[in-house]
Amino acid sequence: RHDYIFSLLTILRSKGLQNSNTDNGTKPCHKPRCQLCLHIYSGNTITGPSNAAHNIKGSFTCSSTHVIYAIFCQQCPSALYIGQTGQSLQKRINAHKSDIRNHN
């Protein structure tokens, strides 16, 4: 079984990027039934397999919508998946987990 870390890279909105927030970064939403909170990265920068650091512009949680996200495998550090969704990140990650369980 693989464990994954989900990270929000940035958020896209029709009104543009939110750059003015001083609390830039990602954090858990802390909703009672959220299973993604246990896996979401908390921080304001993200480093990929190439060791390049990327600043997170805006403040986001696992319930944020219209996001670009990264999935890192803890057992194979060079593996990285970048995705985007208009749904909440929590709903999209649940769909990924379902695809993995069903071998899709």
Secondary structure, 3 states (H helix, E strand, C coil): CCCEEEEEEEECCCCCCCCCCCCCEECCCCCCCCCHHHCECCECEEECCCCCEEECECEECCCCEEEEEEEEECCCCCCEEEEEEEEEHHHHHHHHHHHHHCCC
